[in-house]
Amino acid sequence: MTVLSFFAPVQDLLPLVESRMRQQADDRHPDLQAALRHIIDAGGKRVRPTVVLLAGRLLEADQDKLLTLAAAIEMLHTATLVHDDLIDGALLRRGNPTLNAQWTPAATVLTGDFVFARAAKLAAETDSVAVMKQFAETLAVMVNGELTQMFDSRGVPSRENYYQRIYAKTASLFELSTYAPALLGQVGASLRETMRQYGRLIGNAFQIVDDILDFTGQQAAVGKPIGSDLLQGLITLPALYYIENHPTDERVRRLLEDGYHNQANTNALVEAIRHSEAIAQAHTEAVALAEEAIALLSHFPDRPERYALEELARYIVNRTY
């Protein structure tokens, strides 16, 4: 398999997912239609809808409902990005202007709210109360996680805080992307739970790699300044490893005592982490999560979708942007 070959079993379905997303602004205000087109066209690799489709097909879920679910989950993800960009003051995402770079904060918030609402509508169209409950719970987890990060996570060197944060921020949505299709599929509770665990594991691995790239990536590819998380006071896994490995480092002491407001000290610490063993240690942890996720797939039939999910887990931990 090539690095992106996990798309192959469902590549013919992804345009249908995007079509359902685009339809959600039909007959709405022209500016809202234009905004939705803009954020869809600026979308990434569509990893989450791909996960939905692969998991659902592996578990023999109804294809039409799967397409609707995949569109719902990608729209939920898209809505969170609209609000995240506004909160962070980001003017670019993946090299494209964000909505808040062009619109007022009020218009941007309302557009994000609209996308959330249409995502919920699509989720309801699966005709599954269980899916809707899980969808609503995931949204609540994500919002609670953002508030926790905003108020309780700045300058906190805690693994427990970190793992809770990345579950809420990223892994909960990957978990939804595997568990909701399982709820629509032809399997029992045990395999549904196994698929849920797979989603959570690859989601945690995905965010750990993102946090590594925050130190090691190129700014143009990552789309934000290198070390931006630490500069905002968010202590991610590479920084946690560095702090544990270098408890007497004067830069660590100043970070923990004086906070993250001393930009010169924080910039120096970013460079130290960037070139330290902490990067490899964090990556090893992400790889272990991916391998655990791959092992869970042995419970499922030998099918192209299963092998694609295995390859996707490997891709997640080998990304360079």
C-alpha positions in Angstrom: 0.0 0.0 0.0 1.1 3.6 -0.7 1.0 6.1 2.1 -2.6 7.3 1.2 -3.9 4.0 -0.2 -6.3 3.7 2.8 -8.6 6.0 0.8 -8.9 3.4 -2.0 -11.9 1.3 -0.8 -14.1 4.4 -0.3 -12.6 7.0 -2.7 -15.6 6.8 -4.9 -17.9 7.7 -2.0 -16.0 10.8 -0.7 -17.4 13.1 -3.5 -20.9 12.0 -2.4 -20.1 13.0 1.1 -18.9 16.4 0.0 -22.1 16.8 -2.1 -24.3 16.2 0.9 -22.2 18.8 2.8 -22.6 21.4 0.1 -26.4 20.9 0.0 -26.8 22.0 3.6 -26.7 25.7 2.6 -29.2 25.4 -0.4 -31.9 28.0 -0.2 -30.1 29.9 2.5 -28.6 33.4 2.5 -26.1 33.8 -0.4 -23.3 34.8 1.9 -23.9 31.7 4.0 -23.8 29.6 0.9 -20.5 31.2 -0.1 -19.1 30.7 3.4 -20.0 27.0 3.4 -18.4 26.5 0.0 -15.3 28.3 1.2 -14.8 26.2 4.3 -15.5 22.9 2.4 -13.2 23.8 -0.4 -10.5 24.6 2.1 -10.9 21.2 3.8 -8.1 18.8 4.5 -7.7 15.1 3.5 -11.2 14.1 4.8 -9.6 11.6 7.2 -12.6 11.5 9.5 -15.3 10.7 6.8 -12.9 8.1 5.4 -12.8 6.5 8.9 -16.6 6.5 9.0 -16.9 4.9 5.6 -14.3 2.3 6.2 -15.6 1.3 9.6 -19.2 1.2 8.3 -18.5 -0.8 5.3 -16.4 -3.3 7.3 -19.4 -3.7 9.6 -22.0 -3.8 6.7 -23.9 -0.7 7.6 -26.4 0.8 5.2 -24.4 2.8 2.6 -26.8 5.7 2.3 -26.9 6.2 6.1 -23.1 6.0 6.2 -22.8 8.8 3.6 -25.1 11.0 5.7 -23.2 10.1 8.9 -19.8 10.9 7.3 -21.1 14.3 6.1 -22.5 15.0 9.6 -19.2 14.2 11.3 -17.1 16.2 8.8 -19.4 19.1 9.2 -19.1 18.9 13.0 -15.3 18.9 12.6 -15.6 21.9 10.2 -17.7 23.8 12.6 -15.2 23.4 15.4 -12.5 24.7 13.1 -14.5 27.8 12.4 -14.9 28.6 16.1 -11.3 27.6 16.9 -9.9 30.0 14.3 -12.0 32.8 15.7 -10.9 32.0 19.3 -7.2 31.8 18.3 -7.4 34.8 16.0 -6.1 32.7 13.2 -6.1 34.4 9.8 -5.0 31.4 7.7 -5.8 27.7 7.8 -3.9 25.4 5.4 -2.8 28.4 3.6 -6.3 29.8 3.0 -7.9 32.8 4.6 -10.2 31.8 7.5 -13.7 33.1 7.8 -12.8 35.5 10.6 -10.1 37.0 8.3 -12.9 38.2 6.1 -16.0 38.5 8.3 -16.8 40.1 11.7 -16.6 37.9 14.8 -20.4 37.9 15.0 -20.9 36.6 11.5 -18.2 34.0 12.0 -19.8 32.7 15.2 -23.2 32.5 13.5 -21.8 30.6 10.5 -20.1 28.1 12.9 -23.4 27.8 14.7 -25.2 27.1 11.4 -22.7 24.4 10.4 -23.2 22.8 13.9 -26.9 22.8 13.3 -26.7 21.3 9.9 -24.3 18.6 11.2 -26.9 17.7 13.8 -29.6 17.6 11.2 -27.6 15.2 9.1 -26.9 13.0 12.1 -30.6 12.8 12.8 -31.2 11.7 9.2 -29.5 8.4 10.0 -32.8 7.6 11.9 -30.7 6.2 14.8 -31.5 7.6 18.3 -28.3 5.9 19.5 -26.2 7.8 16.9 -27.9 11.1 17.8 -27.2 10.5 21.5 -23.5 9.8 20.8 -23.3 12.8 18.4 -24.7 15.1 21.1 -22.4 13.7 23.8 -19.3 14.1 21.6 -20.2 17.7 20.9 -20.6 18.3 24.7 -17.2 16.7 25.4 -15.5 18.8 22.8 -16.9 22.1 24.0 -16.2 21.2 27.7 -12.6 20.3 26.6 -12.2 23.7 24.9 -13.4 25.5 28.0 -11.1 23.4 30.2 -8.2 24.2 28.0 -9.1 27.9 28.1 -9.5 28.2 31.8 -7.6 25.3 33.5 -4.8 24.1 31.3 -2.4 27.0 30.8 0.9 26.3 32.3 -0.2 22.9 33.8 2.6 20.2 33.4 0.2 17.3 34.0 -0.1 14.1 32.0 -3.7 13.6 33.3 -4.6 17.1 32.1 -3.0 16.5 28.8 -4.6 13.1 28.1 -8.0 14.5 29.1 -7.4 17.5 26.8 -6.5 15.5 23.7 -9.4 13.1 24.1 -11.8 16.0 24.3 -10.1 18.0 21.5 -9.4 15.2 19.0 -9.9 11.6 20.0 -13.6 12.0 20.9 -14.4 12.8 17.3 -12.4 9.9 16.0 -14.2 7.7 18.5 -17.5 9.0 17.2 -16.2 8.3 13.6 -15.9 4.6 14.4 -18.5 4.0 17.1 -21.4 5.7 15.3 -20.9 3.5 12.1 -20.8 0.5 14.4 -24.2 1.5 15.8 -25.5 1.4 12.3 -23.7 -1.9 11.4 -24.6 -5.6 11.7 -22.5 -6.4 14.8 -23.0 -7.0 18.5 -22.1 -4.8 21.5 -18.6 -6.4 21.9 -17.5 -5.5 18.4 -19.1 -2.1 18.6 -17.0 -1.4 21.7 -13.8 -2.7 20.0 -14.4 -0.3 17.1 -15.0 2.5 19.6 -11.6 1.7 21.3 -9.9 1.7 17.8 -11.2 5.2 17.2 -10.1 6.6 20.5 -6.6 5.1 20.1 -6.0 6.5 16.6 -7.5 9.8 17.7 -5.1 10.1 20.6 -2.2 9.1 18.4 -3.3 11.7 15.8 -3.2 14.5 18.4 0.2 13.5 19.8 1.7 13.6 16.3 0.1 17.1 15.8 1.7 18.1 19.1 5.1 16.8 17.9 4.7 18.7 14.6 4.0 21.8 16.6 7.7 21.6 17.4 9.3 19.9 14.4 7.1 20.9 11.4 7.7 23.7 9.0 5.5 26.7 9.7 4.2 26.9 6.1 3.0 23.3 6.3 1.7 23.3 9.9 0.0 26.6 9.4 1.0 28.2 12.6 4.2 29.4 14.3 6.5 26.6 15.5 6.0 26.0 19.2 2.7 28.0 19.3 1.1 25.7 21.9 3.9 26.3 24.4 3.9 30.0 23.6 0.2 29.9 24.6 1.0 28.1 27.8 -0.2 24.6 26.7 2.2 21.9 27.8 1.9 19.1 25.3 3.5 15.6 25.4 6.9 16.6 24.0 7.2 19.4 26.5 6.1 17.0 29.3 8.8 14.5 28.4 11.4 17.3 28.3 10.3 18.6 31.7 10.5 15.1 33.2 13.9 14.5 31.6 15.4 17.9 32.5 13.8 18.9 35.9 16.8 21.2 36.7 16.8 23.0 33.4 16.6 26.7 34.3 14.3 27.4 31.4 11.9 24.7 32.7 12.0 26.3 36.2 11.2 29.7 34.8 8.4 28.3 32.7 6.8 26.6 35.7 7.4 29.5 38.1 6.8 32.5 36.0 4.4 31.0 33.5 4.6 31.3 29.8 4.5 35.1 29.5 8.3 35.4 29.2 8.5 35.0 25.4 12.3 34.9 25.2 12.5 32.1 27.7 9.6 30.2 26.1 11.2 30.5 22.7 14.5 29.1 24.0 12.6 26.2 25.6 10.8 25.5 22.3 14.2 25.2 20.5 15.5 23.0 23.3 12.5 20.6 23.1 12.6 20.7 19.3 16.2 19.2 19.3 15.8 16.9 22.3 15.0 13.2 22.9 11.5 14.2 24.0 10.4 14.3 20.4 11.3 10.6 19.8 9.8 9.6 23.2 6.5 11.3 22.3 6.5 9.6 18.9 7.2 6.2 20.4 4.1 6.7 22.6 2.0 7.6 19.5 3.3 4.5 17.6 2.4 2.3 20.6 -1.2 3.6 20.5 -1.4 3.0 16.7 -0.1 -0.5 17.1 -2.7 -1.2 19.9 -5.4 0.0 17.5 -4.2 -2.2 14.7 -4.2 -5.2 17.0 -7.9 -4.6 17.8 -8.7 -4.9 14.1 -7.8 -8.6 14.3 -11.3 -9.2 15.7 -12.8 -8.2 12.4 -13.1 -10.0 9.0 -10.3 -10.1 6.5 -11.6 -7.4 4.2 -10.0 -4.4 2.2 -11.6 -2.0 4.7 -9.9 -3.7 7.6 -6.5 -3.4 5.9 -7.2 0.2 5.0 -7.9 1.0 8.7 -4.6 -0.7 9.6 -2.8 1.4 7.0 -4.6 4.6 8.2 -3.3 4.0 11.7 0.2 3.7 10.4 -0.2 6.9 8.3 -1.4 8.9 11.3 1.8 8.3 13.2 4.1 8.8 10.1 2.7 12.2 9.1 5.1 15.1 8.4 2.4 17.8 8.3 
